[in-house]
Amino acid sequence: DPVEHMLIPGVFNLGRPRLLDSVRRLADLDAEVACFGHGDPVLRGAAAELRRAAAM
């Protein structure tokens, strides 16, 4: 699962509430595929994976 346990506030994610809001906004795009600057791409069901991650 490329998304699970990967939402970690840090240098680029300064606050968890803002991070989760951003993930929810990405999920609202209903994308099937998501590619990131780091880590593996999500090749199917990206919106569902992002919604699940935002619910953590």
Rosetta blueprint (number, residue, H / E / L):
1 D L
2 P L
3 V L
4 E L
5 H L
6 M L
7 L L
8 I L
9 P L
10 G L
11 V L
12 F L
13 N L
14 L L
15 G L
16 R H
17 P H
18 R H
19 L H
20 L H
21 D H
22 S H
23 V H
24 R H
25 R H
26 L H
27 A H
28 D L
29 L L
30 D L
31 A L
32 E L
33 V L
34 A E
35 C L
36 F L
37 G L
38 H L
39 G L
40 D L
41 P L
42 V E
43 L L
44 R L
45 G L
46 A H
47 A H
48 A H
49 E H
50 L H
51 R H
52 R H
53 A H
54 A H
55 A L
56 M L
